[in-house]
Every structure is written in structure tokens, then in C-alpha cells.
Amino acid sequence: MTSRKTDPVRNPQKAAEAIRLFNHATLPARNGHPGLAYPGTVYRAIGAFQSLAYRLPQSFDHIAMALADLHKTGHLTADYGTPTEHTAAATAALREAEHHALAMAEALERAHGATSPLGYCGPIDPDDDL
């Protein structure tokens, strides 16, 4: 369990930065070499994204529960409209995000399974981290 002194928003911010770093690391090189040169690396990357996607629905549920609790205790105001309207809209959108995250996780599970039997038969760069 995390300390209540730690801002929980730091964790998804770190995850977003990690995804940005992954995108940069896997960008195909100008010399034509792919950013992901081996099927084992592809398989592991898909597996990691699958784990991430399966965890997202719970995160979105926790946000929705926190918002509902803030609303129920009367601790919300709104610059326009009502807190009830905004809470309902945010909760509906978070539930939709949960469904999309689950669909993404299931698609990644299929991709993970499809890449499982793949092997590599080309030249291996001795500098690659396999």
C-alpha cells in the first residue's frame, strides 16, 4: 500500500513517461533496422502492455469511487452546471474507459498468444540485449 503522503497521480504520470520512452526506444532506425528486432522482444513487449491494460479498469474504478464519495459527502462544487451532472458524466466516461481497457487487454492477449510460437532465424547483432 502506498503512503498517503505520496501523490497517487505520480504513478500514472510515471507510466505515461515510461510509454514515451518505449516509443522512442522502439522507433525504427534510419538504416532500416526495426526498433524491435526480435520476435521474443515483441512477445515480451505485448505481454507487458497486456498486464498494464488489465490493471487499468481497476484504476478507473478507484477514480470513479473516489469521485462518488466526494460527491456523496458534499465536498464538490462546480464552476457551471451541478456537481451531480459533472460527477455522472465523469463516472459514465470512466466506466466506458474500463470497457475499452478490458477490450484492449483482451486484444493484446490474442496478439500475445499469436506471437508466442514465433522464432527468429536471421543474423543476430552481438550488441543487442536479448
Kinemage of the C-alpha trace (Angstrom):
@kinemage 1
@onewidth
@group {chain A} dominant
@subgroup {mainchain}
@vectorlist {calphas} color= white
{ca met a 1} P 0.000 0.000 0.000
{ca thr a 2} L 1.273 3.472 -0.812
{ca ser a 3} L 1.811 6.185 1.724
{ca arg a 4} L -0.942 8.783 1.939
{ca lys a 5} L 1.826 11.385 1.693
{ca thr a 6} L 2.579 10.249 -1.877
{ca asp a 7} L 0.534 11.882 -4.608
{ca pro a 8} L -1.102 8.918 -6.377
{ca val a 9} L -1.114 10.857 -9.656
{ca arg a 10} L 2.675 10.432 -9.810
{ca asn a 11} L 2.266 6.751 -10.689
{ca pro a 12} L 0.227 7.178 -13.905
{ca gln a 13} L 2.488 10.100 -14.810
{ca lys a 14} L 5.491 7.774 -14.486
{ca ala a 15} L 3.670 5.146 -16.561
{ca ala a 16} L 2.972 7.715 -19.297
{ca glu a 17} L 6.645 8.694 -19.309
{ca ala a 18} L 7.642 5.025 -19.494
{ca ile a 19} L 5.409 4.592 -22.562
{ca arg a 20} L 7.018 7.663 -24.157
{ca leu a 21} L 10.461 6.142 -23.540
{ca phe a 22} L 9.305 2.827 -25.016
{ca asn a 23} L 8.066 4.647 -28.124
{ca his a 24} L 11.432 6.358 -28.550
{ca ala a 25} L 13.386 3.143 -27.934
{ca thr a 26} L 11.356 1.196 -30.477
{ca leu a 27} L 11.351 3.782 -33.244
{ca pro a 28} L 12.792 2.146 -36.367
{ca ala a 29} L 16.326 3.321 -37.129
{ca arg a 30} L 17.078 5.319 -40.257
{ca asn a 31} L 19.230 2.475 -41.530
{ca gly a 32} L 16.103 0.333 -41.826
{ca his a 33} L 16.638 -1.724 -38.685
{ca pro a 34} L 13.413 -2.143 -36.728
{ca gly a 35} L 13.187 -0.811 -33.194
{ca leu a 36} L 12.049 -4.267 -32.118
{ca ala a 37} L 14.437 -6.600 -33.926
{ca tyr a 38} L 13.426 -9.973 -32.496
{ca pro a 39} L 10.095 -11.773 -32.026
{ca gly a 40} L 10.938 -12.542 -28.401
{ca thr a 41} L 11.177 -8.821 -27.701
{ca val a 42} L 7.862 -8.248 -29.465
{ca tyr a 43} L 6.284 -11.037 -27.393
{ca arg a 44} L 7.581 -9.622 -24.105
{ca ala a 45} L 6.506 -6.072 -25.017
{ca ile a 46} L 2.981 -7.223 -25.846
{ca gly a 47} L 2.866 -9.144 -22.561
{ca ala a 48} L 3.905 -6.071 -20.615
{ca phe a 49} L 1.249 -3.933 -22.321
{ca gln a 50} L -1.301 -6.677 -21.686
{ca ser a 51} L -0.536 -6.564 -17.951
{ca leu a 52} L -0.834 -2.798 -17.971
{ca ala a 53} L -4.169 -2.897 -19.828
{ca tyr a 54} L -5.656 -5.484 -17.444
{ca arg a 55} L -4.820 -3.220 -14.489
{ca leu a 56} L -6.385 -0.072 -15.943
{ca pro a 57} L -10.048 -0.936 -15.243
{ca gln a 58} L -9.382 -1.163 -11.509
{ca ser a 59} L -7.617 2.205 -11.592
{ca phe a 60} L -10.570 3.809 -13.374
{ca asp a 61} L -12.966 2.188 -10.890
{ca his a 62} L -10.998 3.627 -7.963
{ca ile a 63} L -11.180 7.104 -9.508
{ca ala a 64} L -14.942 6.750 -10.017
{ca met a 65} L -15.417 5.562 -6.423
{ca ala a 66} L -13.377 8.483 -5.077
{ca leu a 67} L -15.419 10.935 -7.123
{ca ala a 68} L -18.675 9.340 -5.919
{ca asp a 69} L -17.504 9.577 -2.311
{ca leu a 70} L -16.569 13.241 -2.729
{ca his a 71} L -19.988 13.902 -4.240
{ca lys a 72} L -21.888 11.921 -1.605
{ca thr a 73} L -20.175 13.779 1.236
{ca gly a 74} L -20.961 17.137 -0.372
{ca his a 75} L -17.330 18.044 -0.982
{ca leu a 76} L -17.744 19.041 -4.638
{ca thr a 77} L -18.619 22.330 -6.266
{ca ala a 78} L -18.841 23.186 -9.957
{ca asp a 79} L -17.925 26.329 -11.903
{ca tyr a 80} L -21.047 25.767 -14.019
{ca gly a 81} L -23.816 23.187 -14.011
{ca thr a 82} L -24.095 20.999 -10.942
{ca pro a 83} L -21.655 18.666 -9.229
{ca thr a 84} L -24.187 15.886 -9.830
{ca glu a 85} L -24.147 16.459 -13.603
{ca his a 86} L -20.358 16.519 -13.793
{ca thr a 87} L -19.949 13.531 -11.464
{ca ala a 88} L -22.423 11.491 -13.522
{ca ala a 89} L -20.690 12.437 -16.795
{ca ala a 90} L -17.225 11.636 -15.431
{ca thr a 91} L -18.391 8.340 -13.943
{ca ala a 92} L -20.033 7.284 -17.207
{ca ala a 93} L -16.852 8.144 -19.127
{ca leu a 94} L -14.705 6.213 -16.624
{ca arg a 95} L -16.971 3.147 -16.983
{ca glu a 96} L -16.598 3.446 -20.754
{ca ala a 97} L -12.812 3.661 -20.323
{ca glu a 98} L -12.947 0.490 -18.194
{ca his a 99} L -14.689 -1.361 -21.038
{ca his a 100} L -12.216 -0.057 -23.609
{ca ala a 101} L -9.249 -1.024 -21.413
{ca leu a 102} L -10.643 -4.532 -20.993
{ca ala a 103} L -11.190 -4.813 -24.757
{ca met a 104} L -7.603 -3.624 -25.300
{ca ala a 105} L -6.291 -6.162 -22.788
{ca glu a 106} L -8.205 -8.959 -24.498
{ca ala a 107} L -6.874 -7.920 -27.922
{ca leu a 108} L -3.347 -7.824 -26.524
{ca glu a 109} L -3.883 -11.281 -25.058
{ca arg a 110} L -4.731 -12.544 -28.547
{ca ala a 111} L -1.670 -10.775 -30.007
{ca his a 112} L 0.493 -12.229 -27.229
{ca gly a 113} L -0.750 -15.717 -27.997
{ca ala a 114} L -0.247 -15.215 -31.724
{ca thr a 115} L 3.389 -14.168 -31.261
{ca ser a 116} L 4.165 -16.987 -28.811
{ca pro a 117} L 5.235 -19.559 -31.428
{ca leu a 118} L 7.351 -17.134 -33.454
{ca gly a 119} L 11.114 -17.519 -33.580
{ca tyr a 120} L 13.946 -15.649 -35.239
{ca cys a 121} L 16.176 -17.068 -37.976
{ca gly a 122} L 18.107 -14.002 -39.181
{ca pro a 123} L 21.504 -12.605 -38.215
{ca ile a 124} L 21.918 -11.584 -34.591
{ca asp a 125} L 23.637 -8.349 -33.674
{ca pro a 126} L 26.073 -9.132 -30.821
{ca asp a 127} L 25.334 -5.728 -29.293
{ca asp a 128} L 21.607 -6.473 -28.937
{ca asp a 129} L 20.188 -7.088 -25.489
{ca leu a 130} L 18.137 -10.238 -25.953
